[in-house]
Amino acid sequence: MLSLLLTGTIAFLSPALVASGSTLPTAFYLDIGGSASLGYQPTPTSPHGQHTDSGYADYLVALEAAKGVSLQLTEIGCAGETTVTMLVGGDTCYPNPDTQLAEAVSFLRAHYDESGVVTIDLGFNDIRPCFQFATVDPSCVRDKIELVREQLPDILSALKAAAGPNVTIVGLGHYDPYLAHYVEGPMGRAFAEASFDAVTTLDHSLHDAYSDAGVPMADVNSAFNGNDTSPVTLAGVGTVPDNVAEICLLTWMCQASSYPPNIHPNDAGYEAIADSIAAVLPAPW
C-alpha cells in the first residue's frame, strides 16, 4: 500500500485510489485526556516519558485510514489531567481560566457541521495519588471515584452539547499497571490485588457514566486481558497470572532497560487500546 503523510493526518491509500485520482473522505479526530492520550513513553532524552507519535490516537488514525477514512488528528491532552482540572483548571498546560474542556468545546463548536470522532481518557489520574509506597488507600480511592462519578457527567454533557450531529464520542476504560508488582513477592502481590480492585471499581464507575450519557466505552481492561488470571509463563520471571504477564508485555512496567518502571503503554499496548476503540465505533460511524 502507498502511504501518504500530511500534517496531522496519516492516510493509507490503495494504488487503485491513487490511479483513479479519488480522495478519502476526511473527518476530524479530537483526542482528549491525560498523558496516555498523547502517547507518552520513555525515551533516551526523557526517561520518565514524553509525547510520542506512537500513541493510541496515531494507531486509530491508521486503522480508520485502512477502512477508507482520513482522520485529521488534533491532540489537546495534558499530562496529569483529572476530571477536576478538566472542569475548573489548574493543570500544567492551560493557564487559568482556560481548561482543556473549554478548548475541546471551542473546537467542537468550530467543527459543528463536520463529521468526527472524539476520544476522552480520564479517571486514572484521579486515583493515582491513592497508590503510594506499594499500598492502596481505600478511603482515598472511594472519595476520588465518587468525585469522578460526579464530574464526568458534567464533562460529557458539555462535550455533547458542543458536538455536531455527525460526531461520535468514545470514552476509554483503564488497565491496571500496578499488577506488575505481583512479581515482587508477597507484599507486591497484595499491592497488585488491592490496585486491581481499585481500578476495577473505577472502570465500572466510568462505564456507568458513559452508558448514562449514551457514550460507548472502549474496554481497555479486556484488551489487556485484565480479568484473566490463568497461569502463563513469563520469560525471565516464571509462572504468573495472564493479566500480570500482559501488563509486563504491553507497558513499560517490567522492561529490563535503562528506564525506570513506567505505567504508560508501549507500542503494542497503545495498538491494543486503538483496537478497543475501533471495536466500539459504529459502522459507519
C-alpha positions in Angstrom: 0.0 0.0 0.0 1.1 3.5 -0.7 1.3 5.8 2.4 0.7 9.5 2.4 1.9 11.6 5.4 0.4 15.0 5.9 0.5 17.4 8.9 -1.9 15.9 11.5 -3.0 13.2 9.0 -1.9 9.6 8.3 -3.7 8.1 5.3 -3.1 4.8 3.6 -4.1 4.9 0.0 -4.5 1.9 -2.3 -2.9 2.0 -5.7 -6.4 1.9 -7.2 -7.5 5.0 -5.4 -4.3 6.8 -6.4 -4.7 5.8 -10.0 -8.3 7.0 -10.2 -7.5 10.3 -8.6 -10.0 9.6 -5.8 -9.5 11.0 -2.3 -10.5 9.6 1.0 -13.4 11.1 3.0 -12.0 13.3 5.7 -13.2 13.7 9.3 -11.6 15.2 12.5 -10.4 13.3 15.5 -10.3 15.2 18.7 -8.2 13.4 21.3 -8.8 14.4 25.0 -7.3 13.2 28.2 -4.0 12.9 30.1 -0.5 11.7 29.2 -1.7 8.4 27.7 -3.8 10.3 25.2 -0.6 11.8 23.9 1.2 8.5 23.5 3.6 9.1 26.4 6.5 6.7 26.5 10.1 6.8 28.0 12.8 7.9 25.5 16.5 8.4 25.8 16.1 12.2 26.3 13.0 11.8 28.6 13.4 8.6 30.6 10.2 9.3 32.5 8.2 9.8 29.4 7.2 12.3 26.7 4.7 12.8 23.9 5.3 10.4 21.0 3.7 9.7 17.7 3.1 6.1 18.7 0.0 6.5 20.9 -3.4 5.0 20.5 -4.6 8.1 18.6 -1.9 7.6 16.0 -2.8 3.9 15.6 -6.5 4.7 15.4 -5.8 7.1 12.6 -4.1 4.3 10.7 -6.8 1.8 11.4 -9.5 4.2 10.1 -7.4 5.0 7.1 -7.3 1.3 6.2 -11.1 1.4 6.2 -11.2 4.4 3.9 -11.5 7.4 6.2 -8.7 10.0 6.7 -8.8 11.4 10.2 -7.3 14.8 10.9 -5.9 14.4 14.4 -5.9 17.1 17.0 -4.4 16.3 20.4 -5.2 18.6 23.3 -4.4 16.3 26.2 -2.3 17.3 29.2 -0.2 15.0 31.4 -1.8 14.5 34.8 -5.3 15.7 33.7 -8.1 14.8 36.0 -11.8 15.4 36.0 -11.2 18.2 38.4 -8.7 20.0 36.3 -10.9 19.5 33.2 -13.7 21.3 34.9 -12.0 24.0 37.0 -8.5 24.2 35.6 -5.1 24.0 37.4 -3.3 21.6 35.1 0.2 22.3 33.7 -1.0 23.0 30.1 -3.8 25.5 30.2 -3.3 28.7 32.3 -6.4 29.7 34.3 -9.1 30.5 33.5 -8.6 28.3 30.4 -9.2 24.5 30.7 -8.8 21.5 28.4 -12.6 21.2 28.4 -13.0 24.8 27.3 -10.6 24.1 24.4 -12.5 21.0 23.5 -15.8 22.8 23.5 -14.4 25.6 21.4 -13.0 23.1 18.9 -16.3 21.2 18.6 -18.3 24.3 18.1 -16.0 25.4 15.3 -16.4 22.0 13.6 -20.1 21.6 14.4 -21.0 20.8 10.8 -18.3 18.2 10.2 -18.0 14.5 10.9 -15.7 13.5 13.6 -14.6 11.2 16.4 -13.8 12.3 20.0 -12.0 10.1 22.5 -11.9 11.0 26.1 -9.5 9.3 28.5 -10.0 10.4 32.2 -10.2 8.9 35.6 -7.0 7.1 36.3 -5.1 10.2 37.2 -7.8 11.0 39.8 -7.0 7.8 41.8 -3.2 7.8 41.2 -2.5 9.7 44.5 -4.2 6.8 46.3 -1.3 4.4 45.3 1.7 5.3 47.4 4.6 3.2 48.7 3.2 0.0 47.3 0.0 0.4 49.3 -3.6 1.4 48.4 -5.6 3.9 50.5 -9.2 2.6 50.3 -10.8 5.8 51.6 -8.8 7.8 49.1 -9.9 5.6 46.3 -13.5 5.8 47.4 -13.5 9.6 47.6 -11.7 10.1 44.3 -14.0 7.7 42.4 -17.1 9.4 43.9 -15.7 12.7 42.6 -15.3 11.1 39.1 -18.8 9.9 39.3 -20.0 13.5 40.0 -17.8 15.3 37.5 -17.6 13.1 34.4 -21.3 13.5 33.6 -20.8 17.3 33.6 -17.8 17.0 31.2 -19.7 14.7 28.9 -22.7 16.9 28.9 -20.6 19.9 27.8 -18.9 17.9 25.0 -22.2 16.5 23.7 -23.8 20.0 23.7 -21.0 21.4 21.6 -20.7 18.4 19.2 -22.5 18.3 15.9 -24.9 15.6 14.9 -22.2 13.7 13.0 -19.7 13.4 15.9 -19.1 10.1 17.7 -17.7 10.3 21.3 -15.9 7.3 22.8 -14.8 7.0 26.4 -11.9 4.9 27.5 -11.7 2.4 30.3 -8.4 1.6 32.0 -5.9 -1.1 32.6 -4.1 -1.6 35.9 -0.3 -1.0 35.5 0.3 -1.9 39.2 -0.5 -5.5 38.5 3.2 -5.7 37.5 4.1 -5.6 41.3 2.8 -9.1 41.5 6.2 -10.4 40.6 7.8 -8.8 43.6 6.8 -11.3 46.3 4.0 -11.4 48.9 3.9 -7.7 49.5 3.9 -7.0 45.8 1.1 -9.5 45.3 -1.0 -7.8 48.0 -0.5 -4.4 46.4 -1.4 -5.8 42.9 -4.6 -7.3 44.2 -5.6 -4.1 46.0 -4.8 -2.0 43.0 -6.8 -4.3 40.8 -9.9 -3.9 43.0 -9.5 -0.1 42.9 -9.1 0.1 39.1 -11.9 -2.3 38.6 -14.2 -0.1 40.7 -13.1 2.9 38.7 -13.8 1.1 35.4 -17.3 0.2 36.5 -18.0 3.8 37.5 -16.7 5.1 34.2 -18.8 2.6 32.3 -21.9 3.7 34.2 -21.2 7.4 33.5 -20.5 6.8 29.8 -23.6 4.5 29.5 -25.9 7.0 31.1 -24.6 9.7 28.7 -25.1 7.4 25.7 -21.4 7.2 25.0 -19.7 3.8 24.2 -16.7 2.9 26.3 -13.6 1.1 24.9 -12.9 -1.9 27.0 -9.2 -1.3 27.6 -9.1 -3.7 30.5 -10.2 -6.6 28.3 -7.6 -5.5 25.6 -5.0 -6.1 28.4 -6.6 -9.4 29.5 -7.3 -7.7 32.8 -9.6 -10.3 34.2 -7.7 -13.4 33.1 -5.8 -14.9 36.0 -5.0 -18.2 34.3 -1.3 -19.2 34.8 1.1 -18.5 32.0 4.9 -18.5 31.7 6.5 -15.0 31.6 10.1 -15.1 30.3 12.7 -14.3 32.9 10.0 -14.4 35.7 8.2 -17.8 35.7 4.6 -18.6 36.2 2.3 -15.6 36.7 -1.4 -14.8 36.1 -2.0 -13.9 32.4 -3.2 -10.3 33.4 0.2 -9.7 35.1 2.1 -11.0 32.0 0.0 -8.8 29.7 0.9 -5.7 31.8 4.6 -6.6 31.5 4.3 -7.1 27.8 2.1 -4.1 27.0 3.6 -1.4 29.3 7.0 -0.2 30.5 6.5 -1.6 34.0 8.7 -4.6 33.6 11.1 -3.6 30.9 14.7 -4.6 31.5 16.2 -1.4 30.3 17.8 1.8 31.4 14.3 3.3 32.0 12.6 3.1 35.4 9.3 1.4 35.6 6.7 3.4 33.7 2.9 3.0 33.8 2.4 4.0 30.2 1.8 1.5 27.4 4.5 0.6 24.9 3.8 0.5 21.1 2.0 -2.8 21.4 -0.1 -1.5 24.3 -1.2 1.6 22.5 -2.1 -0.5 19.5 -4.2 -2.7 21.7 -6.0 0.3 23.0 -6.6 1.6 19.5 -8.2 -1.7 18.6 -10.5 -1.5 21.6 -11.6 2.0 20.4 -12.2 0.9 16.9 -14.3 -2.0 18.1 -16.9 0.3 19.6 -17.1 2.8 16.7 -20.4 2.4 15.0 -20.3 1.2 11.4 -20.4 3.5 9.7 -19.6 6.0 12.5 
